[in-house]
């Protein structure tokens, strides 16, 4: 097994933190570089609710700043465990962007958390992790939130 690049998507949840923990361990073990990816849904603002374009722009800037701050915390957490840490943000459908980033970057392993959706919600929506597992060209290590 030759792992040189690991992709770890994050939505900054406690579940995603478990994936980051595993990425730290794997990066240290294999001397691998880590790419941290955050995928945001494209902004959607309903017209006619009295929100000015300036307010929308300010809201979007605040969201982007908060994302950058969270990514910096993840970068600091991974420093020292990985050969190199790169953080990326993009907008789109999470599963699609994760798989495309893995292909584009030549990633050897994707590490991501599951969220344990069950029942009707899972049946109709599926999960981002499940979609990535089905479509990724490289191995995907899934980490349950209740794992050790």
N, C-alpha and C positions, 0 to 999 in steps of 0.2 A: 504494500500500500504506500503510495507516494502522494502525500497531501501537501501541496505548496500554497494553495489559496483556498480560504474558507469564506463563504458568504453567510452572514448572520443577519437576517431581517429583524427589525424591531419596531414595535408600536409603543414602546416604553412602558408596557404593562409588566406586572410581576411575572406573568408567564413568559414573556419575551426575555426577562432577566435570566431565567433558567437556561435558555438557549445561549445567552451571552456567557454564562458560567461554563457551559460545555465548550464553547468556542475558545475561551481562555485556556482551558485544559488541553484541548486538541492542538491549538496553536503552539503552546509551549512544548508539547510532546513531539510535534513534527517540525518545529521551526517554521511554521507556516505564516503567511501574511493573512490578515483578516480584513474583509470588506464589510462594513456595517451599512445596512440599507434601511432607510425609512421611506415608505411609500404613503403619500397622502392622497386622499380622494380630491379630485379637482374641486375648487371652491364653487359653490352654487348659492346664489343669492336671489331670492324672489323679488322681482321689481314691484313697486307699488306699496311697500310697507314703510315708506317714509325714511328709508336709509339712503343717505347721500352717497354718491360715488367716492367722496373723500373719506367717509366713515368706513366704507367697504375696504378701501385701500389701506387705511390704518389698521383695521381688523386683520387683514391678510398679513401685513407686516408684523403685527404682534404674534400671530400664529407662527410665521416663519422664524422669528427670533426665538420663540419658545422651543421650537424644534431644534434649532441650532444649539441652544443651551443644553438640551437633553442629549444631543449627539456628542457634544463635547464631554459630558459626564461619562458616556459610554466609551469614548476614545481614551480618556484618562484611566478608566477601569481596565481596559485592555492593554494599555502601555506596559511594556516590560514582559508581557506574556507572548506577544506576537512579534514576528520579524518586522512587520510593517502594519500599521492600522490606517485604513482609508475609510472615510465616512461619505456616504452619498445620500442625497434625497431626490425623489422624483415624484411626479403625480401620475395617477392612473389606477388601474385595477391591480391590487397587490400581487396576486398570484402571477399574472402576466408579467409584471415588471420584475419580479424576483427571478423568474425563469429566464427572461431576456437578459437581465444583468449577469446572471450566471454564465450564459452562453457567451456574451460579449467579452466578459472578463476572463474567460477560460478557468472558471472555478472548478476545483476538484471535489468540493463537498459543501453542501448547504446544511446548516444547523438551524433548526427553528422549533419553536414550541408548538404544542397542540393546545387547543382550547377546550377540548372535550365536549363539543356540541353533541347533543343527543336528541332523539325524538323527532317531532315534526319539523322543527326549525332546521335541524341537520339534514333531514330528507330533502327539503326544498332548496336550501341555500348551499349546503356543503360547507366546507371550510377552506380557508386559504391554504392551510398546510396540506390538506388532502389534494387540492388541485395542483400544488407544486410537486408533491410526490408522484402524481400521475403523469406530469408533463416534463419534468426536469430531465435533462440529458445526463446529469451527474448524480451520484448518490445523495440522498437526503436523510440526515439523522434527525428524527423527531424526538422531542423531549417533552414528556408529560409534566404538567405543573406539579404533580404530587410525587415526582420521581426523586430518587436519592441523589 
